[in-house]
Amino acid sequence: MKQRVPVSQIMSKELITLTPKDSLYDAEKLFKQYNIRHLPIVEDKKLVGVVSYSDLLKISYADVNEEDDIETVVYDMYSIPQLMAKSPVTVSSDTNIKDVTETLANHTFHSIPVVDDGELVGIVTTTDLLKYFIDQY
């Protein structure tokens, strides 16, 4: 297996992001349109949080009447800033894949934003890591 490979070799660089002013409807649309599970939240190219698809699923089990549209009721009750992880763990693009894997293995989240000089440059997910390790065989 290759040693000291930087995460920049496997991270997603074409980012789909939201701002704190966007809605949860916007988040759900992007999750489905791009078949992704994590959305970095940015303000002026600076990472301010992350929303995951599982975050939306958690709030979708709110106590609503059967006649109510769950999305309408719940998505109108919450905002991106209320739902997002506000201080996500980040790495730089030169962090090696082993260190990123250890970080993900020791936490309950499944993505890490990649930030260089205060600017979001990528995101690495457990799926990216699995694909990398499969390619090693």
N, C-alpha and C positions, 0 to 999 in steps of 0.2 A: 504494500500500500504506500502511496506517495506520502511524504512527510511535509508538514508545514505549508500546505496549500492554503492560500488566502481565500476567505469567504467570497471575495469579489469574483472568483472563478465560477461560482455556482448560484449566486444571488440573482433574484429577479431585478432587472434594471429598468424595465418599462413599467413604471408604477402607475397604479390606479389609486387616486387619493381623494379625500374629501376635506372640507374645511369645517370648523366648528359651527358655521352658519347653515350648513347643509342639514337636510332632514333625515330621519331614519327611513323614510320612503326612498330617498336617494341611495342610502346605504344598501337597502335590500335589492334595489334595481341593479346596482353594480355587482353585488355578490352573485346574483343570478346571471346577469349578462356576461360576465367574464369568468364564471365558475371559479371564484376565489373565496377564501374564508377570512381574510384579514385586510383591513383598510387602514393605512396610515392616515392620520388627521394632521394636516399641515396648515400653517399660517405664515405667509411670506417665506415659503420654502423651508421653514423651521418645523420640525416634528413637535407636535403638542400632545399627541396621544395615538391610540390604536383602538379600533373597534373590530371585534370579530363577529363572524356569523353566529357563533354560539351565544354571544352577548344578546343578539336579537332574539334567538330562540328562547333564552331564559326569561326575557320579559314578555314573550308572547303567551306565556301560560298564566297571565293575569286573570283575576276573577272578573269575568264579564258575562253578561246575559247571552243566552244562546242566539238571540236575534241580532246581537251586535256583531259587527265585523271586527274581529280581534285586532287586525292590523290598524284599523282606523282609531279604535279606542286607545290602544297601547302606544302606537307610534305618535299620537298627538299628546300623550302624557309625558313623554321623555324627549330629551334633545341629545344631540351628539355629545356635547360636553358632559352631560349627566351619565352617559353610558360608557364613554371611552375610558381606557386605562390611561391615566394622566401622566404617569412617570414610567413609561415602558423601558425595560432594559434595552440598551442599544449596544452595537459593536461598530468598530470602524472597518473599512473595506479590507484592511490588511490583517485583521484578526484571523487566525488560522481555524480551519474547519473543525479540528479536534476541540478547541476551546468553545466554539459555538455549540457543538454537539453536547459537550458536558453541561453547558448552561441550560440548554433545552431539556436535557435528561434530568436535571435537578429542579425543574420548575413545572408549573402546570400550564404554561402558555405554549403555543406551537409556532410562533414566529418571532423574529427579532429584526427590528428595523436597523438598517446600516446607515450610519451617519458619519460624514467626513466634514470637518471644519464647520460644524453646526448645521449642515445641510443634508437632508435626506437624499441618499444616492441609491438605495436599494432595500430589499427585504429578503430575508432568508427564512424558509419554513422547514418544518420537519419533512415535508414532501421533497423539497430540494435536496436535503441531506440523504434521504432514502435513495433517491435517484443517483446521487453521487456514489454512495456505497455499492449500489447494484452494479454501476459501471466499473467498479474496481475488480469485479469477479470475472 
